[in-house]
Amino acid sequence: MRLKWEERIPEAPSTNHGPMLVALLVEDNQVDRQTDESIVATLASIEIRFLQVNIKKTRDFHHGLFWQSVCRSLERLELSAHEKKKIEAAIEVKVPRPGDEWALWGVTCIPRYER
């Protein structure tokens, strides 16, 4: 199994999402001297704009949501610890894992208005 990245543009024109980067786990199969690849799992996706956004808390928050999805997907696959670490390391090259404080962004940075 190996990691594959795919860029996808949302099909619905009314969506607020921009182009997405999708992390796929694929397996290469060889049939009659031809290599065919099959998707084992879609691990997670993230909008491409959140890979380089300049606001650290925004970037970390979206990276954190992405990593939550990756972790849940990998748990369902029941991979060995070695395989899981190898896949996570490959993902971290493109989408760095945020620090533990990323989940507080929604609580601490979004203004609350009292009535």
C-alpha positions as CSV (number, residue, x, y, z in Angstrom):
1,M,0.0,0.0,0.0
2,R,1.1,3.5,-0.7
3,L,-0.1,7.1,-0.3
4,K,-1.5,8.9,-3.3
5,W,-2.5,12.6,-3.5
6,E,-5.3,13.8,-5.7
7,E,-6.6,17.3,-6.4
8,R,-10.3,17.5,-6.8
9,I,-12.5,20.4,-7.7
10,P,-16.0,20.4,-6.1
11,E,-18.6,19.5,-8.6
12,A,-21.4,21.7,-7.3
13,P,-20.8,25.3,-8.4
14,S,-22.7,26.7,-5.4
15,T,-20.3,25.2,-2.9
16,N,-18.0,27.5,-0.9
17,H,-15.1,25.0,-1.0
18,G,-12.2,25.6,-3.3
19,P,-10.0,22.8,-4.8
20,M,-9.4,20.0,-2.4
21,L,-6.3,17.8,-1.8
22,V,-7.4,14.3,-1.0
23,A,-5.2,11.7,0.7
24,L,-5.8,8.2,-0.7
25,L,-4.4,4.9,0.3
26,V,-3.9,2.8,-2.9
27,E,-2.7,-0.7,-3.6
28,D,-0.9,-1.7,-6.9
29,N,-2.1,-4.9,-8.5
30,Q,-0.4,-6.5,-11.4
31,V,-2.5,-8.3,-14.0
32,D,-1.1,-9.6,-17.3
33,R,2.0,-7.4,-17.0
34,Q,0.0,-4.3,-16.4
35,T,-0.1,-2.5,-13.2
36,D,-3.6,-1.4,-12.0
37,E,-4.2,0.6,-8.8
38,S,-7.1,0.2,-6.6
39,I,-8.2,2.6,-3.8
40,V,-8.1,1.0,-0.4
41,A,-9.4,4.0,1.5
42,T,-9.9,7.7,1.2
43,L,-8.1,9.0,4.4
44,A,-9.0,12.7,4.4
45,S,-9.3,15.8,2.4
46,I,-8.4,19.5,3.0
47,E,-8.9,22.6,1.0
48,I,-5.7,23.5,-0.8
49,R,-5.9,27.1,0.4
50,F,-5.5,25.9,4.0
51,L,-2.1,24.4,3.3
52,Q,-0.5,27.8,3.0
53,V,-2.8,30.2,4.7
54,N,-0.8,32.8,6.7
55,I,-2.9,32.9,9.8
56,K,-1.3,30.1,11.9
57,K,-4.4,29.4,14.1
58,T,-6.6,29.0,11.0
59,R,-4.0,26.8,9.3
60,D,-3.5,24.6,12.4
61,F,-7.3,24.3,12.9
62,H,-7.9,23.0,9.4
63,H,-4.8,20.8,9.6
64,G,-6.1,19.4,12.9
65,L,-9.5,18.5,11.3
66,F,-7.7,16.8,8.5
67,W,-5.6,14.8,10.9
68,Q,-8.6,13.7,12.9
69,S,-10.0,12.3,9.7
70,V,-6.7,10.6,8.9
71,C,-6.5,9.0,12.3
72,R,-10.1,7.7,12.2
73,S,-9.6,6.3,8.7
74,L,-6.3,4.5,9.7
75,E,-7.9,3.0,12.8
76,R,-10.7,1.5,10.7
77,L,-8.1,-0.2,8.5
78,E,-6.4,-2.0,11.4
79,L,-2.9,-1.6,10.0
80,S,0.3,-2.7,11.8
81,A,2.0,0.0,13.8
82,H,4.9,0.1,11.3
83,E,2.5,0.6,8.3
84,K,0.5,3.3,10.1
85,K,3.7,5.2,11.1
86,K,5.0,5.0,7.5
87,I,1.7,6.4,6.1
88,E,1.5,9.1,8.7
89,A,5.1,10.2,7.9
90,A,4.3,10.4,4.2
91,I,1.2,12.6,5.0
92,E,3.1,14.9,7.3
93,V,5.4,15.9,4.5
94,K,2.4,17.7,2.8
95,V,0.1,18.4,5.7
96,P,2.1,19.0,8.9
97,R,0.5,17.8,12.1
98,P,-0.5,20.8,14.3
99,G,0.3,21.1,18.0
100,D,-2.3,20.0,20.6
101,E,-3.7,23.5,21.0
102,W,-5.3,23.5,17.5
103,A,-8.7,22.3,18.8
104,L,-9.0,25.4,21.0
105,W,-9.1,27.8,18.1
106,G,-12.9,27.5,17.6
107,V,-13.4,28.4,21.3
108,T,-10.8,31.1,21.7
109,C,-10.8,32.9,18.4
110,I,-14.4,33.2,17.3
111,P,-16.0,36.2,18.8
112,R,-19.0,35.6,21.1
113,Y,-21.7,38.2,21.4
114,E,-23.8,38.7,24.4
115,R,-27.4,39.9,24.2
